[in-house]
């Protein structure tokens, strides 16, 4: 079991963030589509325990890779968001999706974005472009690595918070008057899921 420590912030100029990471010789890990399906029981037993069961799929011209993730309840330590996490690779995401549904799990949220992901100063930095929302930068690693990577991005440290995706979606809606879309269906006006499940 690993320990996830992270912060998120808004990238007003995502191109400048990517350029700054490249200029710092950050290693490009992935560029393409990142698609999540979050699962729960029909009575939301996982959400009630603040746990996440997620099928995550990375897709680009090089192919598809996927993983099944479990995340434990959210904690906060010294200004960072912290969770326990288990991850395993998945070679057949469509088959796993069918298995989960046959076991009675239901999709409670889809999340769809284009990303550029780097390893920088010992942290993982992901620039996330959602269908209709602010571009987010997620920085994950140990606290020292997170701070070093944030300094490279050029985004002021005060802009990074322990906020969750629903917090950023609500802030976008309040600021713009537009409804956030965190999956492609929502961009088309099909809102099947609550943003609180993101």
N, C-alpha and C positions, 0 to 999 in steps of 0.2 A: 504494500500500500504506500502510495506517495502522498506528499503534502503539497497542495496547490496554494501558492501565495501570489496574489496578483493585484494590479490596479488598472483602472481604465480612465481614458481621457478622450476629449473631442479633438480631432485634427481639423482645424480650420483650413489648412493648406496641406492635404495629404501628399501631394507631389513633393513638397518641400521636405516632409518627414522621410519619405522614401529616399530622396536625394541625399539627405543628411546621413541616413543609415548606410547607403552605398559609399558615401565619401569616407565613412569611418571603417570601411572594409568589413561591414557586417556580412555574415554568410547568408545568402538567400536559401531558405529552406523549401519554400513552396510559393507558387503564384497560380491562382486559378479560383475555382468555385469551392466553397466550403458549405456543406449542407448538413443541418442537424434535424433529427427527429427525436423529440422528447416523449418518453412513454411514462404512463402511470396506470394504476388500476382504475376501474370505473368509479370507485369511491374516493379517488385521489389520496390513497394511503401514503404514497411516497411524498407528495407535496405537504401533507400534514406533518411529516417528520423532517421537512426541509431537505429531502434527498432527491437526487436526479438520476434517472436512467436514460442514457442518450446513445443513439446510433449516430455516429459522425462520419461523413463521407467527404473525402478530398478528391476533386476531379479536375484534370486539365488535359492538355494534349498528350502528356506522357502516360495517362491512364487513370485508374481509380484505386484509391486505398481507403480503408475504412477501419473503424474501431468501435467497440462497445465500451462505454464509460459508465461508472457509478460514482456519484459524488455524495459525500456525507453532508451533514448540516453545516451551514455557514457560521464561521467564527470571525472575530476581528481581533487582531493583535498588533499593537504598536502602529495603528493607522493602516494596516494591510488587511485585505480580505483573505481568509484562510479556510481551506476545506481539505478533508481527506479524499483521496481519489484512487480508484482502481480502473485500469484500462487494459483491454486485450484486443489484439488485431482480429480483423474479420475479413475473410477471403471472399465471402459471398453475401454482401449486404442485403440483397433481395431475399435470400433464403432466411437470414436472421430476422428480417422484418416479418416474414410470414410466421416464423416460430414464435416471436413475441406476441403477435396478434392471436395465434392459436392458443397461447397460454393465457389469454384474457387481457393482455395489456392493450391500452389504447393510446393513440397519438394525441398528446395534449398541446403540442406546439411544434410548428415547423419554423426553422430559421435558415435563411438563405442569404449568402453574401459572397462577394468577390473579395479575395484577400491577397495580400503580399505578406509573407511571414519570414522573418530573419532571426538568426541568432546573433546577438549583439552584447558584448561585455559580460557574457555568461547568462544572459536572460533571453527569453523568447519574446520577440516584439511582433505583433500582428496588426496590420493596418486593414480595417474591415469596412468595406463599402456595402451598405444595405440598400435594398430597393428604393426606399424613401425614408431617410433618416440621416442624422449627422454621421460622418465617417468617424469611427472610433479607433483608438489605438489601445490595445491590451498589452500589458507588459507583465510577464510571469517569470518567476525565478526566486532566488533568495533575496532578502531585502537589499543587500549591498549591490547585487547585480541589477536589480530593478532600478535603483537610484542612478547607477552608472548609465544604464540604457536610456532612461528618461532624459538625462542630460544630453545625450546624443540626438534625441528626436527634435530638439529645439522648441518643444512645447513647454511652457512654464510648469514647474513642479506643482504649483497650486491647482492646476487644471486637472490633475489626476486624483481620482477618488476611489473609494470602495463600492461605488454604486453598481447596481446590477443593470442588465439590459432594460428592464421595464422602467427604471429610473431615468435612463437616457431617452427612452421613447416618450415618456411623459413630458420631460423638459423640452424636447423637440416640438411636441404638439402645443405646449403652452406658448413657446416662443414664436412659432410660425402660423398657428391656427390650422395646420394641416394634420391629418391623421397619419401617424407613422406606419410604415409598411416594413416588416422585418422578414417577410417571405414574398416570393413572386406572386402568389395568389392574392395577397393583400394589395399589391401594387395594381392588380386588376379589379380591386374592389370586393374581393371575396374574403371576408373576415370570419373564419371559422373558430378561431381560438382567442382566448383572453391574453392580453399582453402580460398579465401577472404570471402566466406560466412560462414566460421566456427566461 
